[in-house]
Amino acid sequence: MKSMKYFLTIFLVGLFAITLNSCKNCKNENPRARIINNGTDKASVQIQTSGGNTVNINNIETGTSSAYSSYAPGQVQFTITVSSNNYVKTFNMAECFDYDIAIDASNNINSTPIDRND
């Protein structure tokens, strides 16, 4: 009887641990990013991914954002053009994260990571 209780306790703890692990919304999925343009003019973005691919997102109007695009994890370089000025930023993008790449009113660029498992 005592060994049965011990076995049942171990079984329930193991089942609980498996349940917690399977609650994640994202499992090894590529990161995604979008551009939020709060800058002074339309923005166009050239994205050089860690896999060597290039993605272009053109004419993002002021006060709008692009759709999310998915990239391979690793370093991703964003070349953002606003009013004929180029701004280059490199971000390290991890699996299961969304990134908001924001252009502010002074045309400064920053990134906000969002964990898809939260």
N, C-alpha and C positions, 0 to 999 in steps of 0.2 A: 504494500500500500504506500509506504514511504517512497519507494523508488518510482511509483506511478505519479505521485505528486511532483517529484523532482523532474521527471520526464515531461510532464504537462507544463510545468513552469518554464523549462528550457524551450519547449516547442512554442509556447505563446510569446516569449521574448523574441525568439527568432522570427516568428511570423510578423510581429510588430516592427522589427528592424527592416524586414523586407518591404513591408507596407510603407514605411517612411521613405525609403529609398525610391520607391516607384511613384511617389507623389510629384516628382519633378515634372515640370511642363516641357522642359527642353533637355534633350539628351544628345550631346555631341553635335549639335546643329551649328552651321556656319553663322558667324555674326552678321548683323544687318545694320545699315546706317541710312540716315536720311539727312538732308540739308535743310536747315531752317534759316530763311533769309529775312533778317531784320535789318539789313544793311541799307545803304544809300541808293542802290540801283539794282536792276536785274543782275542775277548771278548765274554764271555757267561754271560747271565743275568737271574737271577731268580727274578720274580716280584710277590710280595705278595700284593694282592689287598685289598681294604677296606672291601670287602665282604668276605674275607677269602680264595679266590681262589688263586692258584699259577699258573703262566705262565712262561715257560722257553723259552728263545731265545738263541740258541747256535751258537758258531763259527761265530761271526760277524767279518769279516776280517778288518784289519787296512785300513783306508781310505774309508770305506763303511758305510752304515746305514741299519738298519732293516726296515721292513715295519711298518706302524702305526698299533698299537693294541689298542683296546678299553677297558676301565676299568670303574668300578663304581666310581662315584665321591667320594672324601674323601682322606684320607692319604694312599699313596701307597709306599711300601718299595721296593727299587731296590737293590739287592745284585749282584754286578758286579765283575766278576772274570777276571783278566788280568794277565798273567804270574804267575799263582798259587797264586796271592794276591787277597784277597777279599776287596771290597770297598762297604760299605753300606750307602745308602742315602735314606731319606724319604722325599717325596714331597706331598704337599696338591694339589690335582688335582680337578679343578672345571669344571662344565658342560660347554659345548661349547668352550672348549679350546683344542688346540693341544700342546704337549710339546715335545721339542727337548731335550733329555737327552744326553749331549755330554761328551765324554771322551777326554781330551786334551792330548798333547804330554808328559805331566808329569803324566798322568793317574789320573788327578783331574777330578771331575765330577761336572757339573753344568746343570741347567735346564733353558730353555728359553720358556716361555709361549707365545702362539700365539692365539689371539682371532679369532675364526672362523667367527665372525660377522663383522669384520673390512674389 
